[in-house]
Amino acid sequence: MLEHDRMLESEQTRNNNINRFNGFGQLYDENRPQAPAAIIPIIEGYLGGVPNTVVDVGCGTGLSSFIWLGEAQQIIGAEPNDDMRAAAVDKWRRLGEPAGIQFVRRLSHQLELPGHSADVITCSQSFHWMEPESTLAEFARVLKPGGVFAAYDCDWPPAFRWEIEDQYLKLHALGDHLARELAPQDQQARKWSKDEHLKHIRESGLFRYAREIVFHQTEKFDAGRYVNLALSQGGIQTALKLGAPDLPEAVEAFRVQAEAAFAGESRDLLISYRMRIGVK
């Protein structure tokens, strides 16, 4: 009975995590950072060559999938959220439906791919939404011997001014707090700590080598994109959908502060990344 209850709880948690991203695929796609091109030579260095098949799990709107066009022969973007996946497919159509890339509705622990079929599996801003034990077991099953798993995430927010960053973080924390407070218990999403990604990879016993790599890139932001980046956070979106009474006022105050700081200009801002690598 306890095992049955745990299975039901796990399924409900997965559904809650998926549903957290309903309704803001376009906002997400237009304002989130592009996946950094630097990941390609890093991953290929650990792989020892150019991958034939890349599986991008939790690919969202495809920001982390399209960067492999022209590099890998086959790219599979796996995304269980219909809104996010629809945004990826729409972009694929606008790009002229390039060959070699597809987007499928799959779960991280049930990729429905043959064993030893992928050279690379990536999770961009997504591994913390996946139950690590079952997910890593599935990744190890699908990866070829010597294949590479890479989970990479931004440090939020982009480096700018301390007052704006501080307000961004407070707004993010408020959104998460209100989402937890307003959502019924059976609709709560669950994150796993990003700080434990490397630990999970190592302790799985499924990878011969694992390490963390830190790198950076710059992207252009104006006040509108900086504010919309904050609004693309799932906690804020969840709280807004639940009608959090204090949140719109806090968002507007942040918008005013950001507009004053950017003063109508666009700026190149530094974004830091942490990538955890596992070599099978």
C-alpha positions as CSV (number, residue, x, y, z in Angstrom):
1,M,0.0,0.0,0.0
2,L,2.8,2.4,0.9
3,E,4.6,1.6,-2.4
4,H,1.4,2.3,-4.3
5,D,0.9,5.6,-2.5
6,R,4.5,6.6,-3.4
7,M,3.9,5.8,-7.0
8,L,0.7,7.9,-7.1
9,E,2.6,10.7,-5.3
10,S,5.4,10.6,-7.9
11,E,3.0,10.7,-10.8
12,Q,1.1,13.6,-9.3
13,T,4.4,15.4,-8.7
14,R,5.5,14.9,-12.3
15,N,2.1,16.2,-13.5
16,N,2.4,19.3,-11.3
17,N,5.9,20.0,-12.5
18,I,4.7,19.7,-16.1
19,N,1.6,21.9,-15.6
20,R,3.7,24.6,-13.9
21,F,4.8,25.7,-17.4
22,N,1.3,26.0,-18.9
23,G,0.4,29.1,-20.7
24,F,3.6,31.1,-21.1
25,G,5.6,29.4,-23.8
26,Q,6.0,32.5,-26.0
27,L,7.1,34.7,-23.0
28,Y,9.6,32.0,-22.1
29,D,11.0,31.6,-25.6
30,E,11.3,35.4,-26.3
31,N,13.1,36.3,-23.0
32,R,15.1,33.3,-21.7
33,P,18.8,33.2,-22.6
34,Q,19.8,31.3,-25.7
35,A,21.6,28.1,-25.0
36,P,25.3,29.0,-25.1
37,A,27.2,27.7,-28.2
38,A,30.1,27.0,-25.8
39,I,28.4,23.8,-24.7
40,I,29.0,22.1,-28.0
41,P,32.8,22.0,-28.1
42,I,32.8,21.2,-24.3
43,I,30.5,18.2,-24.7
44,E,32.2,17.1,-27.9
45,G,35.6,17.1,-26.1
46,Y,34.3,14.7,-23.5
47,L,32.5,12.6,-26.2
48,G,35.7,12.5,-28.3
49,G,33.9,13.5,-31.5
50,V,30.8,14.9,-33.1
51,P,27.6,13.3,-31.9
52,N,25.2,11.5,-34.3
53,T,22.2,11.7,-32.0
54,V,21.5,14.3,-29.3
55,V,18.5,14.0,-27.0
56,D,17.5,17.3,-25.3
57,V,15.3,16.4,-22.3
58,G,13.0,19.0,-20.9
59,C,13.7,21.0,-24.0
60,G,10.9,23.5,-23.4
61,T,10.6,25.8,-26.4
62,G,13.7,24.3,-28.1
63,L,16.2,27.0,-27.2
64,S,18.6,24.2,-26.2
65,S,17.7,21.9,-29.1
66,F,18.1,24.1,-32.2
67,I,21.8,24.9,-31.3
68,W,22.7,21.4,-32.5
69,L,21.4,22.0,-36.0
70,G,24.2,21.5,-38.5
71,E,26.2,19.6,-35.8
72,A,24.3,16.4,-34.9
73,Q,22.6,14.3,-37.5
74,Q,19.6,13.6,-35.3
75,I,18.2,15.9,-32.6
76,I,15.3,14.8,-30.4
77,G,13.7,17.4,-28.2
78,A,11.7,15.7,-25.4
79,E,9.2,17.9,-23.7
80,P,6.1,16.8,-21.8
81,N,4.5,20.2,-21.6
82,D,2.2,20.8,-24.6
83,D,2.4,24.6,-24.6
84,M,6.2,24.6,-24.5
85,R,6.5,21.9,-27.1
86,A,4.0,23.7,-29.4
87,A,6.3,26.8,-29.2
88,A,9.2,24.6,-30.3
89,V,7.3,23.1,-33.2
90,D,6.1,26.6,-34.3
91,K,9.7,27.8,-34.4
92,W,10.7,24.7,-36.4
93,R,8.1,25.6,-39.0
94,R,9.2,29.3,-39.1
95,L,12.8,28.0,-39.7
96,G,11.6,26.1,-42.8
97,E,11.1,22.7,-41.1
98,P,14.8,21.8,-41.1
99,A,15.5,18.1,-41.3
100,G,17.1,16.1,-38.5
101,I,15.2,17.6,-35.6
102,Q,11.9,16.6,-34.0
103,F,10.0,17.3,-30.8
104,V,8.2,14.6,-28.9
105,R,6.1,14.3,-25.8
106,R,8.2,12.2,-23.5
107,L,9.0,12.0,-19.8
108,S,12.6,12.0,-18.5
109,H,12.3,8.5,-17.0
110,Q,10.4,7.1,-20.1
111,L,12.2,8.3,-23.2
112,E,10.8,5.4,-25.3
113,L,14.1,5.2,-27.2
114,P,16.3,2.2,-27.9
115,G,19.1,1.3,-25.6
116,H,22.5,2.6,-26.5
117,S,21.0,4.9,-29.1
118,A,22.1,8.4,-28.1
119,D,25.6,10.0,-28.0
120,V,24.6,12.9,-25.9
121,I,21.7,13.7,-23.6
122,T,21.3,17.3,-22.3
123,C,19.1,19.0,-19.8
124,S,19.1,22.8,-20.1
125,Q,17.4,24.5,-17.1
126,S,15.4,21.4,-16.6
127,F,17.1,18.6,-14.6
128,H,15.9,20.0,-11.3
129,W,12.3,19.2,-12.3
130,M,13.1,15.5,-12.7
131,E,13.3,12.8,-10.1
132,P,17.0,12.0,-10.4
133,E,17.2,8.3,-9.7
134,S,14.7,7.1,-12.3
135,T,15.9,9.8,-14.7
136,L,19.5,9.0,-14.6
137,A,18.8,5.2,-14.9
138,E,16.9,6.0,-18.1
139,F,19.6,8.3,-19.4
140,A,22.2,5.6,-18.8
141,R,20.1,3.0,-20.6
142,V,19.7,5.3,-23.7
143,L,23.3,6.5,-23.9
144,K,25.9,4.6,-25.8
145,P,29.0,3.5,-24.0
146,G,31.2,6.7,-23.7
147,G,28.1,8.9,-24.2
148,V,27.8,12.1,-22.4
149,F,25.0,13.5,-20.1
150,A,25.2,17.3,-19.5
151,A,22.9,19.2,-17.3
152,Y,23.5,23.0,-17.5
153,D,21.8,25.9,-15.7
154,C,22.1,29.7,-15.5
155,D,22.8,31.6,-12.3
156,W,19.9,34.0,-11.9
157,P,19.7,36.9,-12.6
158,P,22.1,38.2,-15.3
159,A,24.8,40.4,-13.8
160,F,23.8,44.1,-13.8
161,R,23.4,46.3,-10.8
162,W,23.1,45.1,-7.3
163,E,19.9,47.0,-6.5
164,I,18.1,45.5,-9.6
165,E,19.5,42.0,-9.0
166,D,18.3,42.2,-5.4
167,Q,14.8,43.2,-6.4
168,Y,14.8,40.5,-9.1
169,L,15.6,37.9,-6.4
170,K,13.1,39.2,-4.0
171,L,10.4,39.1,-6.7
172,H,11.4,35.6,-7.6
173,A,11.2,34.5,-3.9
174,L,7.8,36.2,-3.5
175,G,6.4,34.4,-6.5
176,D,7.6,31.0,-5.1
177,H,6.2,31.8,-1.7
178,L,2.8,32.8,-3.0
179,A,2.7,29.8,-5.3
180,R,3.3,27.5,-2.4
181,E,0.8,29.4,-0.2
182,L,-2.0,29.6,-2.8
183,A,-1.8,26.2,-4.6
184,P,-3.6,23.3,-3.0
185,Q,-1.2,20.7,-1.6
186,D,-2.0,18.2,-4.3
187,Q,-1.0,20.8,-7.0
188,Q,2.4,21.7,-5.5
189,A,5.4,21.4,-7.9
190,R,8.7,20.0,-6.6
191,K,12.2,21.0,-7.4
192,W,15.4,19.1,-6.7
193,S,18.4,21.2,-5.7
194,K,20.7,22.1,-8.5
195,D,23.5,22.1,-6.1
196,E,23.1,18.3,-5.8
197,H,23.1,17.6,-9.6
198,L,26.8,16.5,-9.5
199,K,26.2,14.4,-6.4
200,H,23.3,12.6,-8.0
201,I,25.3,11.8,-11.1
202,R,28.3,10.5,-9.1
203,E,26.2,8.5,-6.6
204,S,24.1,6.8,-9.3
205,G,27.1,4.7,-10.1
206,L,26.1,4.8,-13.8
207,F,28.9,7.2,-15.1
208,R,32.6,6.5,-15.1
209,Y,33.5,10.2,-14.7
210,A,31.7,13.3,-13.6
211,R,32.6,16.9,-13.0
212,E,31.2,20.5,-12.9
213,I,32.3,23.1,-15.5
214,V,31.6,26.9,-15.1
215,F,31.5,29.2,-18.1
216,H,29.9,32.5,-19.2
217,Q,28.3,34.3,-22.1
218,T,26.8,37.8,-22.6
219,E,23.4,38.6,-24.0
220,K,21.7,41.9,-24.8
221,F,19.0,43.1,-22.4
222,D,16.8,46.1,-22.1
223,A,14.5,46.9,-19.3
224,G,11.6,45.0,-21.0
225,R,13.5,41.8,-21.5
226,Y,15.0,42.0,-18.0
227,V,11.5,42.3,-16.4
228,N,10.1,39.6,-18.7
229,L,12.9,37.3,-17.8
230,A,11.8,37.5,-14.2
231,L,8.2,37.0,-15.3
232,S,9.2,33.8,-17.1
233,Q,10.0,32.1,-13.8
234,G,7.5,29.4,-13.1
235,G,6.8,30.5,-9.5
236,I,5.8,34.0,-10.5
237,Q,3.6,32.6,-13.3
238,T,1.9,30.1,-11.0
239,A,1.2,32.8,-8.4
240,L,-0.2,35.2,-11.0
241,K,-2.5,32.4,-12.4
242,L,-3.7,31.8,-8.8
243,G,-4.6,35.4,-8.5
244,A,-1.9,36.4,-5.9
245,P,-3.2,39.9,-4.8
246,D,0.2,41.5,-3.9
247,L,2.2,40.2,-6.8
248,P,1.1,42.6,-9.7
249,E,2.1,45.6,-7.6
250,A,5.5,44.1,-6.9
251,V,6.0,43.3,-10.6
252,E,5.1,46.9,-11.5
253,A,7.5,48.3,-8.9
254,F,10.2,46.1,-10.4
255,R,9.4,47.3,-13.9
256,V,9.7,51.0,-12.9
257,Q,13.0,50.3,-11.2
258,A,14.4,48.4,-14.2
259,E,13.3,51.1,-16.6
260,A,15.0,53.8,-14.6
261,A,18.2,51.7,-14.4
262,F,18.4,50.9,-18.1
263,A,17.4,54.4,-19.0
264,G,16.1,53.4,-22.4
265,E,19.3,51.6,-23.4
266,S,20.2,48.0,-24.1
267,R,23.2,46.5,-22.4
268,D,25.4,43.4,-22.8
269,L,25.0,41.5,-19.5
270,L,27.0,38.6,-18.2
271,I,25.2,35.3,-17.7
272,S,27.1,32.6,-15.7
273,Y,26.4,28.8,-16.3
274,R,27.2,25.7,-14.4
275,M,27.3,22.4,-16.3
276,R,27.4,19.0,-14.7
277,I,28.9,16.4,-17.0
278,G,28.6,12.6,-16.7
279,V,30.5,10.3,-19.0
280,K,29.0,6.8,-19.3
